[in-house]
Amino acid sequence: MARLRCKDIMASVCAVLLATVILPVRCAKASAVVIELGGGFGEFSVANRGEAISLNSAVAVQQLVNGEWVHVPVTNLYLREACRAVRPPRCRELGPDEEIKAVRWTGNFCSSQCPGPCRLDGSAPLGTYQFAVTSCDGKETFVSPEFRKNN
Amino acid sequence: MAITVVPGSVLMEVTQRPAVATPVVDGDNMAFLCQQGITISGRCKINGGLGDNPEGWTLGLIQLQWIETNWGSYRGQSNNDGSCFLQRARPPARAAKGCRDTLEVGEIFVNNAPDLNRTVATAGTPFPIAMAAQFSDEPRDYYSLTHLNSLTSKTNFLREVQLEFHFCTILTLKDPTGNFRHLKHLLWNVHWQAKFHPTDYAHIAADWIITPDAMGSTANVSNAGNAYDGGPREPRFTAIATDPSAPNCNEVAGNAFSAPNTEESRVWHDFDVRI
């Protein structure tokens, strides 16, 4: 019994040691992509502090409603540094230490970033928001700090 | 007793009429914007008896686009620089079919006013239940100020654009099993047509002469009609009103924007805008 208990303790110690070794690595990987806000409304940049990663080009917008982050149907908002005639590819590779300073979110649903046609459009309601970017395989999601939309 | 609409309780009205703005230069583009969007409101009351559960009954708005005119013509500075014509409203750029106007593909109700654009009844709410739906819309489009003519390798400059977007908006009541009962509908539209001329061909950021078309009452106007009882009856509307696979208007317009039908000429040419 004593031996078993010792074994159990050893296993626990090993687990803790392993966890202390592995977890920071996992955390570091999980937080490798950082979304930072700029000074003006809707400005944001996405930086990769870790290994190369493929990100979904589409940027999601979430609103804080009754204490929960709710999807907002903002379309045409992408990880892109400039407005071009062609739609960005579905995935965007971000190398180590690479950073994208994205064209800002206008605050609108459809005309959200670049000049483009909209038949249904409008301004998203006032409130607290955050941006969310997912890895292209959908396994990881990175969110920005929250920000206010006041008009 | 089944859940029913209270007679005389249905109202649908345009509470803010749309107004188009004169086209304006926005960066490298000519922007066709609304000075004021349209706002449409609807309401009704539903009634039921003991044992009737109102949970899931939804009053909302469906919007369909059934007409699109969308072309732009370009000319070089001199005759030998050529001319171009971009057509976004004809196949293959755009299918000859209506579309449903939602922000995201596959949605049925308009969804650009999360707190206002529908009422969903909840269990236990006493009858009669007052329901309301409201939304605003500001359609817009853009044309690039310049287009490179591949036949002459010369920059051609935006010369004229005509846009016409016609919509049908339906106030509808959906029951929890997914059946829609259209209560009212109305038609509205926005038009732009103008000619353009750069004041400095070497610097397109300089002022442009923008001359709205003065022909009759069809250019640079917006209209909104009265609401009629029930839903539209024409197949072009009924076929797409609640079909989950109906084309999405923003997506259709985006595809045509990215890949318009393009005609080019080595000289200045008056293109047939009907094609």
Interface residues (C-beta under 8 A of the other chain):
Chain A: Q63 V72 P73 V74 T75 N76 C83 A85 V86 R87 F109 C110 S111 P115 G116 P117 C118 R119 L120 D121 G122 P125
Chain B: D26 G27 N29 A31 G37 Q63 Q65 R88 C99 D101 T102 L103 E104 E107 V110 N111 N112 A113 P114 D115 F135 S136 D137 E138 P139 R140 D141 Y142 S144 F165 F167 C249 N250 A253 G254 A256 F257 S258
